[in-house]
Amino acid sequence: MIFDTIVAKTTADGTSAINLIRLSGSESIEIVNDIFKGKNLLKQPSHTVHYGHITDGKQTIDEVMVSLYKSPKSFTTEDIVEITCHGGNFIASEIIKLVISKGARMAENGEFSRRAYLHGRLDLTEAESIMDLVNAKSTKQLQLANKQLKGDVKSLVENLQKRILNIIGQIEVNIDYPEYDDVETLTNEKVLPMIDILIDDIQQIIKESETGQVIREGIKTVIVGKPNVGKSTLLNTLLKEEKAIVTDISGTTRDLIEAELNLDGIILRLIDTAGIRSTDDVIERIGINKTKKAIASADLILLVLNQAEAINDLDHELLDMTNHKPRILIGNKIDLGEEIDFHDEPIINISAKNVQGIEQLSQAVKDLFIDEKILNSDRALLSNIRHIGKFKEVKQALEDAKQSSLDQVPIDFVEIDLRKAWTSLGEITGQSSADDLIGHLFSTFCLGK
């Protein structure tokens, strides 16, 4: 499989100390050698770095270091050349234009990683983990991405595929050599128990994926409460900055205020909302409607109550409004007294103003969403929505196969459902993926990856 030579800047735009420009393809070394004033790159061994200058005729563009990675021992398995030049968009742009004039073309988003996949250097799960590494905002996200890049998900998928193929193999033997086993005995005594075990294992994987998905995607967390209960103060305290305006005037917060918080490796996508109450203020009513929409789409509700006051009708309305959502009740303003008599569910007592009780709140969030035993185990942990969706397809196909077996339909139909399960697993790693899926997946990568 031979491709043309591509080029892209792999460092972000803007002012920086250095830029890195990457080429991949069979003509990479020849193209760069033609514009490089220094050693003859065509005669240099792989995995070496060379000092020199990039020139356009007699004009020097920049002083550079050039790194060579020869096929097949490179990221794409093709010849790769990386030019390290000085920072700034202009220098990099001039070098890229010169490289293109010599026969390369501009790479598309994700094209380097796509070539690594197409050449068998990576499977789809490992390729996706590269962008997870790039986008990681916490140590736990980094830990999860590295496990996937190491091939944990790939190994999990391959093991499940082998188990499904084992069942298919036994069915094929029965079809080809029916005198060895009657269909009913094969289905009920051999196939059904193996399918049952597979369904249980996949159900457990899907259940554990909730932890992985929370770490990868973060938790959309909405702070709600009646006006002047301390929602904005809580937001500022959690963020350790003055993100929201805080006053003694009820209804100060009119619009949603959004921010991200790294909570011991878990990303909380915090939304501070307008206090809910009856009001004739048109702008405040718009803010309250936005609050209600935010509640509907939230992963977690932090319902703030005033610990210094008895619960009133407005508090009860908010309790009813958020009852269907995962939530944590927060009794704020404990420095002013403890008037709330609430025994229906646990409540975290805090003083947002005096930074009291915040650690208990953090622990309550982790206890609600994160299973540390799963996270710290050696087992593969799904976090990618696409992977989880495929595992749900696999579970459904296996359940269909089980039902077909119980209904004693012809064993050929049981095999069809099993093959569907095997194919869905293959689509996770890319072993049975349509071209349009591959194209869409790599188009979401940043340029130079």
C-alpha positions in Angstrom: 0.0 0.0 0.0 1.8 3.2 -1.2 0.5 6.7 -0.6 1.7 10.1 -1.7 3.8 12.3 0.6 2.0 14.5 3.1 3.1 17.4 5.3 1.7 19.3 8.2 2.7 21.4 11.2 2.2 19.3 14.4 2.6 22.1 16.9 -0.2 24.5 17.7 -0.6 27.9 15.9 0.7 31.0 17.6 4.0 32.3 19.0 6.3 29.6 20.5 10.0 28.8 20.8 9.9 26.1 18.2 7.7 24.5 15.6 7.7 20.9 14.3 6.8 20.0 10.7 6.2 16.4 9.8 6.4 14.7 6.4 5.3 11.1 5.8 5.6 9.1 2.5 8.1 7.5 0.2 9.5 10.8 -1.0 9.8 12.5 2.4 13.6 12.2 2.7 14.2 13.1 -0.9 12.0 16.2 -0.7 13.6 17.5 2.5 17.1 16.7 1.2 16.5 18.9 -1.8 15.9 22.0 0.5 18.3 21.1 3.3 21.8 22.5 3.5 23.7 20.1 5.6 24.5 16.4 5.5 23.1 14.3 2.6 20.0 12.9 4.2 19.7 10.2 1.7 22.9 8.6 3.1 22.0 8.9 6.8 20.7 6.1 8.9 17.2 6.0 10.5 16.5 7.5 13.9 19.2 10.2 13.6 19.1 14.0 14.0 20.9 16.5 11.7 21.7 20.2 12.0 21.5 22.5 9.0 19.4 25.1 7.2 16.3 25.0 5.1 17.0 27.0 1.9 15.0 28.1 -1.2 17.7 28.4 -3.7 20.2 30.9 -2.3 17.8 32.2 0.3 18.0 30.7 3.8 14.6 30.3 5.4 15.6 29.0 8.9 18.2 27.2 10.9 16.7 23.7 11.7 17.2 20.2 13.1 16.0 17.4 10.9 15.0 14.0 12.3 14.8 10.8 10.1 12.6 7.8 10.8 12.9 5.3 8.0 10.3 2.7 7.0 9.1 0.5 8.6 10.2 1.7 12.0 8.1 4.9 12.2 4.7 6.0 13.4 3.1 5.5 10.0 5.5 2.7 9.0 6.4 5.0 6.1 9.6 7.2 5.8 9.0 10.1 8.1 11.0 13.4 8.3 10.4 15.9 11.1 11.8 19.4 10.8 12.2 21.4 14.0 12.4 25.1 13.2 11.9 28.3 15.1 8.5 29.2 16.4 5.9 31.5 14.8 3.4 30.8 12.0 5.3 32.6 9.2 8.5 30.4 9.3 6.6 27.2 9.4 4.3 28.4 6.6 7.2 29.2 4.4 8.8 25.8 4.9 5.5 24.0 4.3 5.0 25.9 1.1 8.5 25.0 -0.1 7.9 21.4 0.7 4.6 21.3 -1.2 6.3 23.0 -4.2 8.7 20.0 -4.2 5.9 17.4 -4.5 4.3 16.9 -1.1 0.7 17.8 -0.3 -1.0 19.2 2.8 -2.1 16.5 5.2 -5.8 16.1 6.1 -6.9 16.0 9.8 -5.8 12.8 11.3 -4.1 11.5 8.2 -0.9 10.5 9.9 -2.8 8.4 12.4 -5.0 7.1 9.7 -2.0 5.8 7.8 -0.6 4.2 10.9 -4.0 2.4 11.2 -4.1 1.4 7.5 -0.6 0.0 7.7 -1.4 -2.1 10.8 0.7 0.0 13.1 -2.4 0.9 15.3 -5.9 -0.5 15.6 -8.8 2.0 15.9 -8.9 1.9 19.7 -5.2 2.8 19.9 -5.7 5.5 17.3 -8.6 7.1 19.2 -6.5 7.0 22.4 -4.0 9.4 20.8 -6.6 12.1 20.7 -7.7 11.2 24.2 -4.1 11.8 25.3 -4.0 15.1 23.5 -7.3 16.2 25.0 -6.6 14.9 28.6 -7.2 17.4 31.3 -6.6 15.3 34.3 -4.3 12.5 35.6 -7.2 10.0 35.5 -8.0 10.8 31.8 -4.3 10.4 31.0 -4.2 7.1 32.8 -7.3 5.8 30.9 -5.9 7.0 27.5 -2.5 5.3 28.1 -4.2 2.0 29.0 -6.1 2.1 25.7 -3.0 3.1 23.8 -1.2 0.1 25.4 -3.8 -2.1 23.7 -6.0 -3.1 26.7 -9.3 -2.6 24.8 -7.9 -4.3 21.7 -6.9 -7.4 23.8 -10.4 -7.4 25.5 -12.1 -7.3 22.1 -9.9 -10.0 20.5 -10.5 -12.4 23.5 -14.3 -12.0 23.2 -14.1 -12.5 19.4 -12.2 -15.8 19.9 -14.8 -17.0 22.4 -17.6 -16.2 19.9 -15.7 -17.9 17.1 -15.3 -21.0 19.2 -19.1 -21.3 19.5 -19.5 -20.6 15.7 -16.9 -23.3 15.1 -18.9 -25.9 17.0 -22.0 -25.0 15.1 -20.2 -25.3 11.8 -19.0 -28.8 12.7 -22.5 -29.7 13.5 -23.7 -28.4 10.1 -20.9 -30.1 8.1 -21.0 -33.3 10.1 -24.5 -33.7 11.5 -24.0 -37.3 12.4 -21.6 -36.2 15.3 -24.3 -34.4 17.2 -28.0 -33.7 16.9 -29.0 -30.0 16.7 -31.0 -29.9 20.0 -28.2 -31.4 22.0 -25.6 -28.9 20.5 -27.9 -25.9 21.1 -29.1 -26.6 24.6 -26.2 -28.4 26.2 -23.2 -26.6 24.6 -24.1 -23.4 22.9 -26.6 -21.9 25.4 -24.2 -22.0 28.5 -21.4 -20.4 26.5 -23.7 -17.6 25.2 -25.0 -17.0 28.8 -21.5 -16.6 30.1 -20.6 -14.2 27.3 -23.8 -12.1 28.0 -22.9 -11.9 31.7 -19.3 -10.8 30.9 -20.3 -8.2 28.4 -23.0 -6.8 30.7 -20.3 -6.4 33.4 -18.0 -4.6 30.9 -20.9 -2.2 30.0 -21.7 -1.6 33.7 -18.0 -0.8 34.5 -17.8 1.5 31.5 -19.9 4.0 33.4 -16.8 4.9 35.4 -14.6 5.1 32.3 -17.2 7.3 30.5 -17.4 9.7 33.5 -13.6 10.1 33.5 -13.3 10.6 29.7 -16.3 12.9 29.3 -16.6 14.6 32.7 -19.7 15.2 34.7 -22.2 17.9 33.7 -22.9 19.4 37.1 -25.6 21.9 37.7 -25.8 24.0 40.8 -29.4 24.9 41.7 -31.2 26.5 44.6 -33.4 29.4 45.5 -32.0 32.9 45.2 -29.3 34.1 47.6 -28.7 30.6 48.9 -25.0 30.7 48.1 -24.8 29.0 44.7 -22.3 31.5 43.2 -20.2 31.5 46.3 -20.0 27.7 46.1 -18.9 27.9 42.5 -16.2 30.5 43.3 -15.0 28.4 46.3 -14.8 25.2 44.2 -12.9 27.0 41.4 -10.8 29.1 43.9 -11.4 32.2 41.8 -14.1 34.9 41.5 -15.9 33.5 38.5 -19.4 34.6 39.5 -20.5 37.9 41.0 -21.7 37.5 44.6 -23.9 40.0 46.3 -26.6 40.0 49.1 -29.2 41.0 46.4 -31.5 38.1 45.5 -31.5 37.3 41.7 -27.9 38.6 41.0 -27.2 35.6 38.7 -29.3 36.0 35.6 -27.6 33.7 33.1 -25.8 30.4 33.3 -22.2 30.6 34.3 -20.0 27.7 33.1 -16.6 26.5 34.3 -14.5 23.3 34.5 -13.1 21.9 37.8 -10.5 19.1 38.1 -11.7 17.2 41.1 -8.9 14.8 41.9 -8.8 13.6 38.3 -12.5 13.9 37.5 -13.6 16.8 35.4 -16.8 18.6 36.6 -18.4 20.8 34.0 -19.9 23.2 36.5 -22.9 25.3 35.7 -24.1 28.0 38.1 -27.7 28.9 37.5 -30.2 31.6 38.3 -32.1 31.0 41.5 -35.6 29.7 40.9 -38.5 31.8 42.2 -41.6 33.6 41.0 -40.6 36.9 39.4 -42.0 39.6 37.1 -38.5 40.5 35.9 -38.4 39.4 32.2 -34.6 38.9 32.1 -34.6 36.9 35.4 -37.4 34.7 34.0 -35.3 33.9 31.0 -32.5 32.8 33.3 -34.9 30.6 35.3 -36.1 28.9 32.1 -32.4 28.2 31.2 -31.9 26.8 34.7 -34.8 24.3 34.2 -33.3 23.2 30.8 -29.9 22.8 32.4 -31.5 20.5 35.1 -33.1 18.4 32.4 -29.7 17.7 30.7 -27.5 17.4 33.8 -25.5 14.4 34.9 -25.5 15.6 38.5 -27.4 18.2 40.5 -25.9 20.1 43.4 -29.0 21.3 45.2 -28.0 24.0 47.6 -30.3 24.7 50.7 -29.8 27.4 53.3 -28.8 25.6 56.5 -29.6 28.7 58.5 -33.3 28.6 57.5 -36.1 26.1 57.7 -37.1 24.5 54.4 -39.9 26.4 52.6 -42.2 25.7 49.7 -39.7 26.8 47.1 -37.1 24.4 48.5 -39.7 21.6 48.3 -40.4 22.6 44.7 -36.7 22.2 43.9 -36.5 18.9 45.7 -39.4 17.6 43.6 -38.0 19.1 40.4 -34.6 17.3 40.8 -35.8 14.1 42.4 -35.4 12.1 39.2 -31.7 13.1 38.8 -28.5 12.0 40.5 -28.1 14.7 43.1 -26.3 15.8 46.2 -28.1 17.9 48.8 -25.9 20.7 50.2 -26.8 22.5 53.4 -24.9 25.8 53.0 -24.3 28.6 55.6 -23.6 26.3 58.6 -21.7 29.3 60.0 -25.0 31.0 60.5 -26.8 28.1 62.2 -28.4 24.7 61.6 -32.1 25.0 61.1 -32.8 22.4 58.4 -34.5 19.2 59.7 -34.1 16.9 56.7 -34.0 13.1 57.1 -35.2 11.8 53.7 -31.6 11.6 52.3 -28.0 12.5 53.2 -27.1 16.2 53.2 -23.5 17.6 53.1 -23.2 20.5 55.5 -20.9 23.3 54.3 -20.0 26.9 54.5 -19.0 28.0 51.0 -18.0 31.4 52.3 -15.6 29.9 54.9 -14.5 26.9 52.8 -15.9 24.4 55.3 -17.1 20.9 54.2 -15.8 21.1 50.7 -13.7 17.9 51.0 -16.8 16.0 52.1 -18.6 17.3 49.0 -15.8 16.2 46.8 -15.8 12.8 48.3 -19.6 12.5 47.8 -19.2 13.3 44.1 -16.6 10.6 43.7 -18.6 8.0 45.7 -21.6 8.6 43.4 -19.8 8.3 40.1 -16.4 6.6 40.4 -15.5 3.0 41.4 -11.9 3.3 42.4 -11.5 -0.5 42.5 -12.4 -0.7 38.8 -10.2 2.2 37.8 -7.1 0.9 39.6 -7.6 -2.7 38.4 -5.7 -4.3 35.5 -9.0 -4.9 33.6 -9.7 -3.0 30.4 -12.1 -0.1 31.0 -14.3 1.3 28.2 -14.7 5.0 28.1 -15.4 5.8 24.4 -19.1 6.3 23.5 -18.6 4.5 20.2 -17.0 1.5 21.9 -19.8 1.3 24.5 -22.4 1.5 21.8 -20.8 -1.4 19.9 -20.7 -3.5 23.1 -24.4 -2.9 23.5 -25.0 -4.1 19.9 -22.9 -7.2 20.8 -25.0 -7.9 23.9 -28.3 -7.6 21.9 -27.0 -9.9 19.2 -26.0 -12.5 21.8 -29.4 -12.2 23.5 -31.0 -12.8 20.0 -28.9 -15.8 19.6 -29.9 -17.1 23.0 -33.6 -16.6 22.3 -33.2 -18.4 18.9 -31.6 -21.3 20.8 -34.4 -21.4 23.3 -37.0 -21.3 20.5 -35.1 -24.2 18.9 -35.0 -22.4 15.5 -32.6 -23.9 12.9 -29.0 -23.6 14.2 -28.0 -21.6 11.1 -30.1 -18.7 12.4 -28.3 -18.9 15.8 -25.0 -18.6 13.9 -26.2 -15.5 12.1 -26.7 -13.7 15.4 -23.3 -14.8 16.7 -21.6 -13.6 13.5 -23.3 -10.2 14.0 -21.9 -10.1 17.5 -18.4 -11.0 16.2 -18.7 -8.3 13.5 -19.8 -5.6 15.9 -16.7 -6.3 18.1 -14.5 -6.1 15.0 -15.9 -2.6 14.3 -14.4 -1.4 17.6 -10.9 -2.2 16.5 -11.4 -1.6 12.8 -11.2 -5.3 11.7 -14.6 -5.0 10.1 -15.2 -1.3 9.5 -16.8 0.5 6.6 -14.6 3.1 4.8 -17.0 5.9 5.6 -16.7 5.1 9.4 -12.9 5.2 9.1 -13.0 8.5 7.2 -15.3 10.1 9.7 -13.3 9.0 12.7 -10.0 10.3 11.6 -11.5 13.6 10.3 -12.1 14.5 14.0 -8.4 14.4 14.7 -6.4 17.7 14.8 -4.1 18.5 11.9 -0.6 16.8 12.1 -1.9 13.8 14.0 
